[in-house]
Amino acid sequence: MSGKEGSGGFRKRKHDNFPHGQRRDEKENVNPSSALMTSFKSFQLELDTRHDKYERLVKLSRDITIESKRTIFLLHRFTSAPNGEEILNESEVKLDAVRRKIKQVAQELIGEDMYQFHRAISPGLQEYVEAVSFQYFIKTRSLISVEEINKQLIFTAEDREETTNMTANSHDKQPHAWSLKVTPVDYLLGVADLTGELMRLCISSVGNGDIDTPFELSQFLRQIYDGFTFIGNTGPYEVSKKLYTLKQSLAKVENACYTLKVRGSEIPKHMLADVFSTKTELIDQEEGLS
């Protein structure tokens, strides 16, 4: 048995050599108003304030994600709705509600370095980019730019009642206008997630008898895929990881276009969607085995 170990087999700690009463006296002799204690109390207050703000931003990001997903689900009804304009108007109302949540995020970040809290708000911003770009594609059949997205995220101080969870100092320094910029990485990740929604839009369009949309989506997804391949492994890890999912979505849409071109006249329109869903399941199984 080592000399450092007692009879019970446990390692003896250094401070066990000091009487317990002496350690208690040292704690009682600490001056709470000393410069050292004052500094540590200020550090504690700063860290607690930062952690509380981080948790508030996480909750806001979660709300943004939920509302953005609901907007995407609503937009998928565009192909089957008798009046698509009502769907677009309702989606705009939902996106306005999401922007009000993003406004609260911008208010929380007044006077702060956004990148210190970026991990807390990044999932919500990515989902918002996905929802906005999906709506923009349905309207214009093109991809919205990050500049256009950021233009929609410039807020004014006209709605004072929406200012919640603000500290007193940031409230005093509150500007008349502020903004929250979507970073290029969040934009790219949101666009990569958009490709999955476009793949679902392709399948639902075919099920509703729309034969032209899959070919438009195929060209559009091919352009996005080509753009991502230029980034390759030189970009952030998250972007390169999304490239595989993007390739899957493109393969499913191209497979749908192939089926329409070669066997479209043989298969009744009401059965095309079932054929495509079966083929996409086979593609998933093959990619899982490889």
C-alpha positions in Angstrom: 0.0 0.0 0.0 1.3 3.4 -0.9 2.5 5.7 1.9 0.1 8.4 0.7 -2.9 6.1 1.5 -4.4 5.6 4.9 -5.6 2.4 6.4 -8.9 2.7 4.6 -7.3 2.7 1.2 -8.2 6.4 0.4 -5.7 9.0 -0.6 -5.1 11.6 2.1 -5.8 15.1 1.1 -3.3 17.9 1.8 -5.7 20.1 3.8 -6.6 17.2 6.1 -3.4 18.0 7.9 -5.0 21.3 9.1 -7.5 21.3 12.0 -11.1 21.8 10.9 -11.4 24.7 13.3 -8.6 26.6 11.6 -10.3 26.3 8.2 -13.5 27.6 9.8 -11.7 30.5 11.3 -10.2 31.4 7.9 -13.6 31.5 6.3 -15.0 33.7 9.0 -12.0 36.1 8.7 -12.8 36.8 5.0 -13.8 40.4 4.6 -16.9 40.5 2.3 -16.2 44.2 1.5 -12.7 43.6 0.3 -11.7 44.4 -3.2 -11.2 40.7 -4.1 -14.7 39.8 -2.9 -16.2 42.8 -4.6 -14.6 41.8 -7.9 -15.9 38.2 -7.7 -19.4 39.4 -6.8 -19.4 41.6 -9.9 -18.1 38.6 -12.0 -21.0 36.5 -10.6 -23.5 39.1 -11.4 -22.2 39.5 -15.0 -22.2 35.7 -15.6 -25.7 35.3 -14.1 -27.0 38.1 -16.3 -25.3 36.6 -19.4 -26.7 33.1 -18.7 -30.2 34.4 -18.1 -30.0 36.3 -21.4 -28.8 33.1 -23.1 -31.7 31.1 -21.8 -34.2 33.8 -22.9 -32.7 33.7 -26.4 -32.9 29.9 -26.5 -36.6 30.1 -25.7 -37.2 32.8 -28.3 -35.3 30.7 -30.9 -37.5 27.7 -30.1 -40.6 29.8 -30.6 -39.2 31.1 -33.9 -38.5 27.5 -35.0 -42.0 26.3 -34.1 -43.8 29.2 -35.9 -41.6 28.9 -39.0 -42.4 25.2 -39.2 -46.1 25.9 -39.0 -45.6 28.4 -41.9 -43.9 25.7 -44.0 -46.7 23.2 -43.3 -49.2 25.9 -44.3 -47.3 26.6 -47.6 -47.4 22.9 -48.5 -51.2 23.3 -48.9 -50.6 25.8 -51.7 -50.7 23.1 -54.4 -53.9 21.5 -53.3 -55.8 24.7 -52.1 -58.5 26.1 -54.3 -57.4 29.6 -53.6 -53.6 29.8 -53.3 -53.6 33.5 -52.7 -55.3 33.0 -49.3 -52.6 30.5 -48.3 -49.9 33.1 -49.2 -51.7 35.9 -47.3 -52.0 33.6 -44.2 -48.4 32.6 -44.5 -47.4 36.3 -44.5 -49.3 36.9 -41.3 -47.5 34.0 -39.7 -44.1 35.3 -40.9 -44.9 38.7 -39.4 -45.5 37.0 -36.1 -42.1 35.3 -36.5 -40.4 38.6 -37.2 -41.9 40.0 -34.0 -40.1 37.2 -32.2 -36.9 38.1 -34.0 -37.5 41.7 -33.0 -37.4 40.5 -29.3 -34.1 38.8 -30.1 -32.7 41.9 -31.6 -33.7 43.9 -28.5 -32.0 41.4 -26.3 -28.8 41.8 -28.3 -28.6 45.6 -28.1 -25.1 46.4 -26.9 -24.0 42.8 -27.1 -21.7 40.8 -29.4 -24.2 38.7 -31.4 -21.6 36.0 -32.0 -21.4 35.3 -28.3 -25.0 34.3 -28.4 -25.1 32.9 -31.9 -25.4 29.3 -30.9 -28.6 30.1 -29.0 -30.4 31.8 -31.9 -28.9 30.0 -34.9 -31.5 27.1 -35.1 -34.4 29.6 -35.2 -32.8 31.8 -37.8 -32.1 28.8 -40.1 -35.7 27.7 -39.8 -36.9 31.3 -40.5 -34.7 31.4 -43.7 -36.2 28.1 -44.8 -39.7 29.4 -44.4 -39.1 32.8 -46.0 -37.2 31.3 -49.0 -40.0 28.6 -49.4 -42.7 31.3 -49.6 -40.5 33.4 -51.9 -40.0 30.5 -54.3 -43.7 29.8 -54.5 -44.3 33.4 -55.4 -41.4 34.1 -57.8 -39.9 30.7 -58.6 -36.5 32.1 -57.6 -34.2 32.1 -54.5 -34.3 35.0 -52.1 -31.0 36.6 -51.3 -29.6 37.1 -47.8 -29.7 40.9 -48.4 -33.4 40.8 -49.0 -33.9 38.7 -45.8 -31.9 41.1 -43.7 -33.9 44.1 -45.1 -37.0 42.5 -43.6 -35.3 42.3 -40.2 -34.8 46.1 -39.7 -37.1 47.1 -36.8 -38.2 50.4 -35.4 -39.2 51.4 -31.8 -42.9 52.1 -32.7 -44.3 49.1 -30.9 -43.1 49.8 -27.3 -45.4 47.2 -25.7 -43.5 44.4 -27.5 -40.3 45.2 -25.6 -40.1 42.4 -23.1 -37.4 40.9 -20.9 -35.2 43.9 -21.3 -32.7 45.0 -18.7 -32.8 48.6 -17.4 -29.5 49.6 -18.9 -30.3 48.3 -22.4 -33.7 49.9 -22.2 -32.2 53.3 -21.5 -29.8 52.9 -24.4 -32.4 51.6 -26.7 -32.0 53.1 -30.2 -34.9 54.2 -32.4 -34.1 51.5 -35.0 -32.2 48.3 -34.8 -31.7 45.1 -36.9 -30.6 41.5 -36.6 -28.5 40.2 -39.5 -28.7 36.6 -40.7 -25.2 35.3 -41.0 -24.0 33.7 -44.3 -23.7 30.4 -42.6 -27.3 30.5 -41.3 -28.5 31.5 -44.7 -26.7 28.6 -46.4 -28.0 26.1 -43.9 -31.5 27.4 -44.3 -31.3 27.1 -48.1 -30.0 23.6 -47.7 -33.0 22.7 -45.6 -35.2 24.3 -48.2 -34.3 21.7 -50.8 -36.1 19.0 -48.7 -39.3 21.1 -48.7 -39.0 21.6 -52.5 -38.7 17.8 -52.9 -41.9 17.3 -50.9 -43.5 20.1 -53.0 -42.5 18.2 -56.2 -44.2 15.0 -55.0 -47.4 16.7 -53.9 -47.6 18.7 -57.1 -47.5 15.5 -59.2 -50.2 14.0 -57.0 -52.4 17.0 -57.8 -51.8 16.6 -61.6 -49.2 19.4 -62.0 -46.6 18.0 -64.4 -44.6 21.1 -65.0 -43.5 21.9 -61.5 -41.2 18.9 -61.0 -39.1 19.9 -64.0 -38.9 23.5 -62.7 -37.8 22.2 -59.3 -35.3 19.9 -60.9 -33.5 22.8 -62.7 -33.7 25.0 -59.5 -32.3 22.3 -57.2 -29.5 21.5 -59.7 -28.4 25.2 -59.6 -28.4 25.2 -55.8 -26.5 21.9 -55.7 -23.9 23.3 -58.2 -23.5 26.4 -55.9 -22.9 24.2 -52.9 -20.4 22.0 -54.6 -18.3 25.2 -55.3 -18.1 25.6 -51.5 -17.1 21.9 -51.1 -15.0 21.2 -48.0 -13.7 24.7 -47.7 -16.8 26.0 -45.9 -18.1 25.3 -42.4 -18.5 21.7 -41.3 -22.3 22.1 -41.0 -22.6 23.3 -44.7 -20.6 20.3 -46.0 -22.7 18.0 -43.9 -25.9 19.3 -45.4 -24.6 18.6 -48.9 -25.4 14.9 -48.6 -29.0 15.7 -47.8 -29.2 18.2 -50.6 -28.0 15.5 -53.0 -30.6 13.1 -51.8 -33.4 15.6 -52.5 -32.1 16.4 -55.9 -31.9 12.7 -56.8 -35.5 12.2 -55.7 -36.7 15.1 -57.8 -34.7 14.0 -60.9 -36.1 10.5 -60.5 -39.6 11.9 -60.5 -38.8 13.8 -63.7 -37.4 10.7 -65.3 -40.5 8.7 -64.4 -42.8 11.5 -65.8 -40.8 11.7 -69.0 -40.4 8.0 -69.7 -43.5 6.5 -68.2 -45.8 9.5 -67.7 -48.2 8.4 -70.4 -48.4 4.9 -69.0 -49.3 5.7 -65.4 -52.6 7.4 -64.5 -52.1 10.8 -62.9 -53.8 9.8 -59.6 -51.2 7.0 -59.2 -48.1 9.0 -60.0 -47.6 10.2 -56.4 -47.7 6.6 -55.1 -45.2 5.5 -57.7 -42.8 8.3 -56.7 -43.1 7.7 -53.0 -42.3 4.0 -53.6 -39.3 4.9 -55.6 -38.0 7.4 -53.0 -38.2 4.7 -50.4 -36.1 2.4 -52.6 -33.6 5.2 -53.0 -33.4 5.7 -49.3 -32.8 2.0 -48.7 -30.1 1.8 -51.4 -28.3 4.8 -49.9 -28.6 3.2 -46.4 -26.9 0.0 -47.6 -24.1 1.8 -49.5 
